[in-house]
Amino acid sequence: MFARRAARGLLIACLLTPWAPTLAQSPETFFRGRTVSIYIGFGGGGSYDFYGHLIARHMGKHIPGNPNVVAQAMPGAGSFKLANWLTSVAPKDGTAMGIVSQAVALEEALGSSGVAYRAADFNWIGRATSVIEIMMTFGAARAKTIDDARRREVLIGGTGPGSPSEGYPKLLNAGAGTKFRVIAGYPASAEVLLAMEKGEVDAAFTSWGSLSAYHQDWLAAKSVHLLAQGTVARTAELPATPAVGELGDTPEDRTMLQLYASTADIGRSFIAPPGMPADRVAALRAAFDATMRDPEFRAEVEKARVEFHPATGAEVQAIVAKNAAPPPGVIARMKKLLRGE
């Protein structure tokens, strides 16, 4: 009996040997000589790809032990593929991070097909920027304010049933009395902007960062009229433009619109798998925060003229937790409005 107990103890010790010393290591000892991968849930060319590679270029020198940090794409299902992989497959030791859709928590709440993660369970590492999205008209369009859009029909270009360009008009029509009519079929926001400029549609939906970076001529000539910003509250950049979160006709309407707009506060955030050692989560969060202050990193941000509204991992975790259990009635209404369910 003694021999059997001794053998069983030896077996357990052998099984634990590869893992126990690793888990007991300090973050500096663990990360030294390793590679941390930042996975990007979308293909190249977009802002998720841009921020993923940007962070990868600078974060390694701020992580204890100075590991190599690389960015690689794992696109699929609107970044659900990556979110699910980080939940169930990725190593939970600090060597895997990701950047996924800003709507990852909302899609979970809506019960979207393919979701096999819990957004609140991720370790949120930090946010490179929130995203200010804007609804606007052009030139001599009859609607120049959101109140105008309540009085007359406004044609707005749409880029797909799951996109904000179609979601915001539908929710605003139901919750704020606007009269948007979505003209669907545009492949991307650039094509909608061109259609708006030509007068094919009245309105377009795009990011403030893109507008201010690539259409300074429109802003200088005061050719665009900002109807609303897709945020919970007004931002410092656009203090005179109504936020979607303030437009609801009733408290229930405002709750619905604020839930949808809360995705902008998540923006371009980075996550790590659930179940990681707390000291490594803390180390990655501290490294991310240091990266946001890094002069070389900031110089790249300024050169690219992109949006930059960073937040700590704890702040983003709190945003996600706040919206983790929205009222069932609000979710049911949103499903009906957005998907006809």
Secondary structure, DSSP 8 states (H G I E B T S, - for coil): -HHHHHHHHHHHHHHHTTTHHHHHS-HHHHHTT-EEEEEESS-TTSHHHHHHHHHHHHHGGGSTT--EEEEEE---GGGHHHHHHHHHTS-SSSSEEEE--TTHHHHHHTT-TT----GGGSEEEEEEE---EEEEEETT-S--SHHHHHHS-EEEE-S-TTSHHHHHHHHHHHHH---EEEE---SSHHHHHHHHHHTSSSEEEEEHHHHHHH-HHHHHTT-EEEEEESSSS--SS-TTS-BGGG--SSHHHHHHHHHHHTHHHH-EEEEE-TT--HHHHHHHHHHHHHHHH-HHHHHHHHHHT-----EEHHHHHHHHHHTSS--HHHHHHHHHHHH--
